[in-house]
Amino acid sequence: MRCDCARSIPQCILSFTNSIFLFVGLLLLLVGCILLVAPNQVVYLIGSLANEEENQVMRTLVSLSTPLVLQEIGKCLLGLSVVILPLCLCGYLGSLRLNSPLLILYSLLILVIWSVQLVLLICLPFIKNKLILAADWLINISLQHYRGNSAEENLVTVLWNHVMSTFSCCGYSNYMDFQDSISFRHTKVKNQIVPESCCILESSMYPSLISPKDENCIFTPTKYNSYFVQGCRESFEDFFIANFDIIVLTVIFIITIEITVVILSACLCMLKPPEQVYSLQINRSLEHLESNGAQIKQ
C-alpha cells in the first residue's frame, strides 16, 4: 500500500498538470492553424460579433482583425505550441506509462529552463545594464518593421500603436525613431512625420479605431495635439519599477513549480513499474511455495 501511494500521488500530479498544458498546446495549435489558413473568414466572424455586441474586448479584437495581423498571430501561436507540445507530451506519457527515458528527457528539459531562469534571477543586479542594452536593441529593431499609413498594418505596427496609445508616448526615444525607420519612411503618406498613435486620440473610438483629434497632427505634431517628444522608454521603466515585486514573485513561483516537477519526475523514475512489482511478488510467492513444498517432502 505504501508503494502504491508513493507512485500514485506524483503520477497523478504530473499527468494532470501536463494534460492541462497539453490541452492548451493543442488549442494554440488549432487556433494558429485557423488564423494562418483562413484569416479572411476570421475577420468576417469578428466583424459579425462586433456588430452584435459592443465592449472593450470586441473593440480590441476589431483593431487586430486584419488578415496580415491574424496570420502573424497564427505564426506566433504555432511557434508557441511547438515549444509546449513536445515537452508536455514527454511529461504526460512518461508519468502515465512510468516510462523512465521520457521522464528523464522531460526532467532534463525542465532543468535547463530552470537553470537559465535561476541564473538570470541571481545575476540580475550584475547584468542589469547589459539586459537594458539588449532590450533597447530589440525594441529599436522592432521599430524598423513599423509601417506607415499607406501600407497594411502588420503585428509589430498594431502592438506599437496600442503601446503608444496606452502610455501616451511616441516611439522609444521620441518621434525621431520613425524617421530612422526604413519601413516607416517607405510606407508613410506624403509629408507624414509621426504615426496617428502618437497623437492625442478620440477616446470614444479607441481601441477599435485610432483617430487623432487633430487631423493635421501626423503632418504638424505639436505638444498640444500629440506626444511626439515624449518617448515610451520612461513609461516602460516606470511600469517595470511599479510591478517589479510582482515580476520577481512570479519568476520565483515558476521556478518553484519547475523544481517540484523535476523532483516528482525523479521519484517516479526511482520507482519500478507495476508490472515489475507484480512479477517480483509472484516470483517471491512461487519461491515461498517451492520452499514449503520442499520442507513437506522432507
Buried (B, 14 or more C-beta within 10 A) or exposed (E): EEEEEBBEEBBEBBBEBBBEBBEBBBEBBEBBBBBBEBBEEBBEEBEEBBEEEEEEEBBBBBBBBBBBBBBBBBBEBBEBBEEBBBBBBBBBBBBBEBBBEBBBBBBEBBBEEBEEBBEEEEEEEEBEEEEEEEBEEEBBEBBEBBBBEEBEBBBBBBBBBBBBBBBBBBBBBBBBBBEEBEBBEEBBEEEBBBBBBBBBBEEEEBBBEBBBEBEEBBEEBEEEBBBBBBBBBEBBEEEEEEEEEEEEEEBEEEBEEBBBBBEBBEBBBEBBBEEEBEEEEEEEEEEEEEEEEEEEEE
